[in-house]
Amino acid sequence: MIDIKNSLKTLGIKKINNGSSTGRESFGGGEHISSFSPVDGSLIAKVTYTTPEEYEKVLQIATSAFKEWRLKPAPLRGEIVRQYGEKLRKYKQALGELVSYEMGKSLQEGLGEVQEMIDICDFAVGLSRQLHGLTMHSERPGHRMYEQYHPLGVVGIISAFNFPVAVWNWNTALAWICGDTCVWKASEKTPVCAVACQNIWNEVAKENSLPEGISCIINGDYRIGEMMTKDDRIPLVSATGSTRMGRSVGVTVAQRFGKSLLELGGNNSIIITPDADLEITIIGALFGAVGTCGQRCTSTRRLIIHDSIYDEVKNKLASAYTQLKIGNPLDEDNHVGPLIDKEAVNMYLNAVEKAKEEGGDVLVEGGVLSGKGYESGCYVKPVIIEAKNHFQIVQEETFAPVLYIMKYAELDEAIQMQNDVKQGLSSAIMTTNLRESEKFLSAAGSDCGIANVNIGTSGAEIGGAFGGEKETGGGRESGSDAWKIYMRRQTNTINYTKDLPLAQGIKFDL
């Protein structure tokens, strides 16, 4: 079994860590956040709350660092990000183990999350030489017109517990190469991971004699996040979390004319047609529903199954659920780890009861596991419930391994059911029929930001822009041209003649 103490030591984690850091300097005078592992209930470390006075110091240092960082050529900023990626390779095992232990996801997923950080660093390095604008032909003779992108400023990042390191790095890697500095408020449920990432960054900053403040962390609950959303020194707030949280962030930031990048809830479905390859369908649905114990924003919540194959899919899936191994996620033989905490367990139990009250039939029973290996009280059994799409609980996102299955008769009906929720993050269709897949991907198909064919709803490559529509928030992170939100666009016109033509033919005879 893995000794997590060695991982903590490797990452420079002590029993009490300061809750704020601007690079080389750390400080913390507030109350403590105690981080307990959902794996075994043990105390990992205590992290101090950031006080208002410390927050102010962090923002001053981050703002000052931006003035210097923005002047470095983008390829040189990319070189720094490359070095951070190399450090992540060095610490991948230790950081992956910490992610697994503090969050509760399987070790494979923890290591995979760190690999995502490495991948986005590689992507950002190449992007640092491609922050391009357009050159346009001017309608005025002797004029040249083009656009360019400039660094934006201090970027505020609010991340969720389920991806305690990767989503932060999706933002920072791009923000850094764009010339921005970053202030990160990690989830109060996984603060130790944030300290570890900052410790790794500190090595890079020290080796390159970089100013303090390019990467900063602050810690606390929603009150610390509110400081960021109200702060007009932060032109962009990137927030990942619930729709409720995003609605508050979006309104507050908009009131001061700031920009927000929102990655919020999902209520993702897989449509299974008669032409589906059932072998890959069952695998995709299984991992989508129980991976990370159902605590991904892209987790599969609904299976919409054609009535001609409904019983066959239902039985195959129920059989697959009996083969799941639930236990310590640091043991690679286990498939499913714990929920993040007891609050999440209660949400899971309440969701199952509500589904029953609305008329749902439980196909695979759930429950909380107890006994040896389950002492934390956070281990639950994945549940399958036969339900209707209009059930109120089905319309909501439950961050737990609760899967609803339902029937459809015609593809148009299935697509309507898929879209008939308030969230619009990820979606998938399982079919070998070209016409069905193309319809699903058309303007008349899925209304989600992510639409897949013959793969599940969870998981995303960093090369594509990640995000969703409707109450998912409309934000885009990671690949494609997501970098543009971290910069400000400027249109430039140059007159290289001795004349000055005015708009609308206006003339001044002087």
Sequence and secondary structure as in RCSB ss.txt:
>XXXX:A:sequence
MIDIKNSLKTLGIKKINNGSSTGRESFGGGEHISSFSPVDGSLIAKVTYTTPEEYEKVLQIATSAFKEWRLKPAP
LRGEIVRQYGEKLRKYKQALGELVSYEMGKSLQEGLGEVQEMIDICDFAVGLSRQLHGLTMHSERPGHRMYEQYH
PLGVVGIISAFNFPVAVWNWNTALAWICGDTCVWKASEKTPVCAVACQNIWNEVAKENSLPEGISCIINGDYRIG
EMMTKDDRIPLVSATGSTRMGRSVGVTVAQRFGKSLLELGGNNSIIITPDADLEITIIGALFGAVGTCGQRCTST
RRLIIHDSIYDEVKNKLASAYTQLKIGNPLDEDNHVGPLIDKEAVNMYLNAVEKAKEEGGDVLVEGGVLSGKGYE
SGCYVKPVIIEAKNHFQIVQEETFAPVLYIMKYAELDEAIQMQNDVKQGLSSAIMTTNLRESEKFLSAAGSDCGI
ANVNIGTSGAEIGGAFGGEKETGGGRESGSDAWKIYMRRQTNTINYTKDLPLAQGIKFDL
>XXXX:A:secstr
   HHHHHHHTT  SEE SEESSS EE  S EEEEE TTT  EEEEEE   HHHHHHHHHHHHHHHHHHTTS HH
HHHHHHHHHHHHHHHHHHHHHHHHHHHH   HHHHHHHHHHHHHHHHHHHHHTT     EEE SSTTEEEEEEEE
E  EEEEE  SSSTTHHHHHHHHHHHHTT EEEEE  TTSHHHHHHHHHHHHHHHHHTT  TTSEEEE  SHHHH
HHHHH TT SEEEEES HHHHHHHHHHHHHTT EEEEE    EEEEE TT  HHHHHHHHHHHHHGGGG STT E
EEEEEETTTHHHHHHHHHHHHTT  BS TTSTT SB   SSHHHHHHHHHHHHHHHHTT EEEE  EE  STT T
TS  EE EEEE  TT HHHHS  SSSEEEEEEESSHHHHHHHHH SSEESEEEEE S HHHHHHHHSTTS  SSE
EEESS SS   TTSEE  EETT S  EESTTGGGGGEEEEEEEEE SS    GGG     
